[in-house]
């Protein structure tokens, strides 16, 4: 018998000793999943609510089929048409479906002469255990109806589940056959648990509610997320951009392996019971989740408040920073007290920064942030340490038609302008005639505008007798 049709030892699966992923199919399979509670059977196909993904990737149909969601996919559904290039169909056919444990408990032939018990295949019923033996459990599922959980089904259950099967205990069961060989309904606990998960998934699909799960594995096309005892598939195109930026590497293990055990918020976007498929989307969930988080954040944010955040994107005009569910803009002028020509000089995507909230506009849903205001304001020292007429050392940083910018050596956060008229006593057509970028010069402060944060510098007045008395006083104070 093919190893994929053998029953699962759920004792080994439900209590993993290590979170290390394991190969879940054949040796040729690319599907890897962390050890987790076993996935029960699925034999209640309801394909009416199925919807297609809006933007399916080229091979995501194949990868979704490869995973499946239940371990008891209907035998009739094993023949799946792969939407894949012809050269790959044979390989993908070997990998298709996680519902590959259809052992004899799923293939019970109903007795044609059995009396009508009032139950039918596919019913989900809460019963009461009447009797237990090592080989079967008898369950009352109606006033005069007794069903049986046979030995094959008991082998599938975990030790902890079997220990709960005590006389008088309530138990949820799935009717595999309305009447077995002995005329009694054949029942399954594992399929009842999976059926409950299928129905819950359908409720999530209909309500469009968000589901918080955990990444339990992956294959070449995306991530596997446990939905109860089901395995949901998140195709690569439905994984959030933030998570995709971390998906680097030449093989699935390098791209997705580090995400195993991470929590993930998803929405159910497709259910195809007949094909044993449960498709999830992190993109749809992230969009809705962020909208709600941003709404709450806009209500609680206060101007002047400081927060930790992470840079999500960088543009010519500034950088966007996620401060806990919403992005705020740090304009280029609010990144640093130093003069910057582009945000990338100080910020990079993924970098963690502290920001101060400088504006909140709930109507336009915009948040203004500042990085530089969380740092010491160098202009406070300009006011206390510098006066008009004082000589300073500065480095030329930029040349323009109207002058040259120079950065103070002692306070590199401060830049001043040497107007073209302050470069020389002679007429200058362009600053390059007198200075070059990188020159370190002695300059004189000729203007300080604290309100506009502007500093006027002069080269031609360095030796001006106009400031002789001030120069003597400054020199004398430096000697003391």
N, C-alpha and C positions, 0 to 999 in steps of 0.2 A: 504494500500500500504506500502511496506517495506520503512522505513525511508531513506534507501540508494538510493532510486529511486525518491526522491523528489528534486525539483530544489533548487539550492544553492542561498541563499541570499547574493549576492556579495557585497551589500552595507556594510554589516557587516564584510566581509572578506577583502575588499580592503583597509580599513582604520582601522587597528588594534589599539586599545588603549593601548595595552601592548604586549611586545614580549613574553609573557608566552606561552609555547606550549599547544596545545589542542589535545584531542583524535580525530583523523580524520575518524575513521570508527565506528564499533559497540562497545558496551561495552566490548566485548571479544577481541577487537583488541589490538595489541601491537604497532601499528603505531601511532607516535605522531608527529605533525607538527606545527610549529609556524604559527600564522595567517598570511596570505599572499594573494595577488590577486588571485581570483578564477581561476581554471583551466578549459578552455573551452573544446569543444567537439573534438573528434578524430574519423573520419570516412573515412579515406583515406589510407587503409592498403597498404603499400609497403614494403614487407618483403625481397626484393631482396638483400639489402645491409647488412643484419644481419650477425654478426660474433660472435662466441662464445668466452667467456673469456678464457684466457690461463690456469689459475689456479682457477677454481671456487671452493668456499668453499662448504661444505656438504649441507648446507641449503640455500645458497644464491639465488638459483633459486626460492625457495619458497618466500623468502623475497622480491625479485624483483617483483614477481607476486603480492605480497601483496600490494605493493605501487601503481603500475601503474604509468602513467604519465599524462593522460588526464582525464577530468571528464565526457567524453562522449564516452566511449569505445563502439565499435560496439556490438550490442546485440548478434550477432552470435559468438562473441569471448568470451562471458562470461564463456563458458565451458572450463576451463583451466585444463590440466593434471598436478597435483602437483608432483614434484619429491621430495618426502619426505617420511619418515618412515610412515607405514600404520597407526600407532596409532596416528599420528599427522595430517593426511590428512583432517579429518573433521573440526578440529580447523582452519587449514590454509585455507581451502575452504571458511570459513566464513570471513577470513581476506583479501582474494585476491582482488587486483585491486582497484585503485583510480578512475577508469573510471566507476562510478556506478550511473551516473545521466542521464540515457537515458530516458528522458521524451518524451512527444508526439511530440515535435518539431523534434525529431530524427526519428520518426516513421511515417512520412507523406507518405500516399499512393498516388503514382502518378496517375493522371487521364489517362486512356488508350486512351481516345478520344481527348486529347489536341493536338493542332497544334505544329509542330516542331518549337521551339523558337531559336534553334541554340546553346543552352546551355545544359549542362548535369550535373548530380549529381557529386559532387566532384570538380567542377570548382572553382577557386579562381579568383574573378573579382573585379576590382575597379569600383564602380558605383557612380552615382550622386543622391542625395535624391531629389525626386520630391514633396513629400507630407508627412506630419506627422499628425497623429491623436493619441488620447490616446490609441487606440487599435492596430494600425499597422503603419508601415512606408513603403511608396512606393519608390522603388529605380530603376532608369534607369540603366540597365546593357547592353544595346545595343541600336543601332539606333532606333529600334521599339519594344524593349523588356523591359517590366516593371516587376520587381519582388517585393515580399512582405516580410517584416519582421513582423511576426505575434505577437500577444500579449504574447504568451507563451515565445517566445524568448526575448521580451522586459523585461519580469519579471526577466530574468537571468542577465540583464545588470546592472552595477553600476549606481548610480545617475550621477556621473561625465561623464560616457560614454553617457548616455541618453541626457544629456545637450548639447553634441556636435552634436546631430542629428538634424540639422537645414536644411531647404530647401536650395538646392544649394550646400551643403557640399559634399565633396568627402568621400566615405566610402568603406572599403574593406569588401567584403561579400563572403560567402561560399554557393554554391548551394546545399541545402539539398535535393531538389526535382526539377526536370526540369519542372514539372507542378503539382500544387496542385489541390485540389478539384475544384477551380474556374478557372483552366487553367493557372494561373500565376506561375512562378517559386517561390519556397519557399526558403528564404535566411536566413543566420545566421551570425551575427557579431562575436559572441563568438567563433564559430567554425572557422571562418576565422583567428582570432587571433591565435588560437592554431595551425591551419594548417600552418601559417607562421612560428611558432616556430618549428614545426616538420621539415619543409623544411630547416630552419636554422640549426637545429641539424644535418640533413643529410649532409649539407655543411661542418659542423665542422668534421663530421665523415670522409667524403671523403678527406678533406684537412689535417686531423690529427692536426688541430690547437688547441691551448690551450684555455680553457674557464674559465674565472674567475667568480665564482658565490658566493652564500652565503648559508651556512647550514641553512635550514629552519625547519628541523625536523629529526626524526630517528625512527627506529623500532629495533627489537631484532637483526636484521642481519646487520645493517649498518646505513648510513646517507642518508638523503634526501636533494637534492640540487635543487633549483629552476632554471630551464632553460627557462626564459621567463615565460610563463603561464604553462609550463610543470613541472612535478616533475621527476627529475632524481634520480636514486638510485646508491649510492656508496657502494658496498658490503664491509664487514669488511676486506677481503683479499686485496681489492684495496684502502684501506685507508693507508696513509703514515705511516711509522714506527714511526716518531716523534709524530704523532697524536695518534697512537695506544698505545704508552707508557703512554698516559694520560687517556686511556680508562680503568679505574679500577672501580670495583664495582660489586655487585651481580645482578644488574638488568640494563636494557637498560637506564633508566633515570640516574643512577649513572655513567654509562660508557660514554654515549653520550650527556646527557642533557646539560652539560656545554659548548658544542661546538656549540649549536644553536646560530645563528647570526654571527658566525665567517666566514671570507672570505676563499675560498678554490679554488685552481687551479686544474682543471680536464681536462681529454680528453674523448670524446665520443668514447666508444669502442664497443657498441652494440646498434642497433636500431631494434626493432621488433614491427612494427606498428600493425600487426594483433593481437599481444598479449599485446599491450598497454605498451610496455617496452622501457625505455631509461636507459641504463647502462653506468655509468661514472667511471673513474679510476683516483684517485689522485696519485697512484703509478707511472703510466705511465707519467702523467703530471709533477710530481716532478722530475723524472729522466731527462726528457727533459729540464725542466726549470733550474735545477741545472747545467746541462751541459753548457747551454748558460750563466748562471750567472758566472760559473767558468771560462769560456773562457774570458768573459769581465773582471773578477777580475784579472786574470793572466796578462792581458794587462795593467791594471792600478796600480797594486801593486808595491810599491817601498821598497827596503830594508831599514830598519830603521823606517819604518812607524808603528804607533801604532794603534791597533783596538780593539774594544770590540767584544767578541765572547762568544759562549756557548759550553761547553764540550759535545761532541756527543758520544764518546766511550773512554774506558780506556783499555790499554793493558799493558803487562809486560814491554815493551820497551818505553812506553810513552802514550800520550793522544792526541786524535784528537779534534780540536776545529773549529766550524763553525764560519767563520768571515764574513758572509753575502752572502751565496750562494755557498761556497766552504769550504772544510775541510782542515786545515793545521795540520801538526804534530808537537807537542811539545815533543821533546825527553826527556827521563827521566832526563838527565843531565841539561836540560834547564827549568825544572819546578821550582827549588828552589836552592838558594845558599847553603842550608843545604844538607847534605847527605841523599838521599832517597833510599830505597830498592824497593819501588813500587809506581807508580803514585797515587794510591788510598789513600796514606797517606795524600795527600793535595787536590786532585781533585776528583770530582764525576760527573757522567753524569747529565747534566742539569745545572751545576754550571756556572755562568757568570764570565768571567775573562777578564783581559786586557792582550793583547799579543803584542809583537814586531815582525815584519817580519824580519827574518834573512836570508832567501833565497827564491828565486823564480825561478823555472825552467819550462818555458812554454812548452818545448819539452816533458818532462816527466809528465807535469801537476802536479807538486809537489810544495808544499809551506811549508817552514820551519818556525816555530814560537818559541818564547821564552816567558815564563812568568817571569822568574827570572830577565831578563834584564829590565823589567819595574819597578823593585824595586831597592833600594839602594844597591850598590855594597859593600859588607863588606870588600873586599880586599883593597879598597881605604883607609879604616881606619887602616887595618893591617900595611900598608906602613907608615902611619903617627904616629901610636901609639906603635908599637912593634919593637924591635931590637933583633938581635942575642945575646943570653946570658941572656935575661930577664926572670925572674920568672913569671909564670902565674898559674891560677887555671883552671883545666879542669876536665871533667867528662868522664870516660871510656864508650864508646858506642859500641865497637865491638872488638872481639878477633879473630886473624887469626894466622896461623902458623908462619908468618914472623913478627908479632908485634901486637900492640893494637892501635886502633883509639880513640882519645880523643877530645871532643868538648869543646871549650873555654867557660868558665862560663860567661865572660863579652860580648862575641860575639858568641852566639850559632850557627850562620850561618857558622862559621869557624871550621873545623876539622883538626887536625894534626895527624901525625903518630909517635908513639913511636916504633922505630924499636926494634926487640927482643934483639939486641946487646946493646940497650940503657936502658934496664930495670933494669939490675943489674951488679955489678962487677963480679959476679959469672956466670958460664955457665947456661943458661936457655933453657930447651928443648921446653917449650911451655909457652906463656904469662900467662896462668892461674895459673902458679906456683907463680906468683908475684902479679898480679892484677886481679880484677873481674869486670865484667860489672856493671856500676853504681857507681864505686868508684870515689870520688872526690879527686883529688891529686894536689899537688904542683909540677909543671914540669918546666923544663928549655927549652927555645927555642934554638935549635942548628942550625936551617937552615930556611931561608925564601926565597922561589923561587916565585917571583911575576909573572913571565911569565907562569910558569906551575901551579901557584896557589897551591903550596905545602908548608906545614909547618912541619918541623922536630922537634920533642920533645924528651926530655930525662928525665928519672927518676933517673938514676944513677949519673948524673952530678949536681943534685940539690945542693949537699953539696961540690961540687968540688972547691978547692982553686983557680983553674984557673980563676974563675969568682968573686973572693973576692972583687976586686976593683970595679967592675961593681955593685955588690950587695950593697956596701957602697954608691955609687953615687945614685943608684935608691932609697935607703932608705932615703938618705938625701933630695932628691928632693921631696919625698912624704911628708916629714915633713914641707916643706916650703909652 
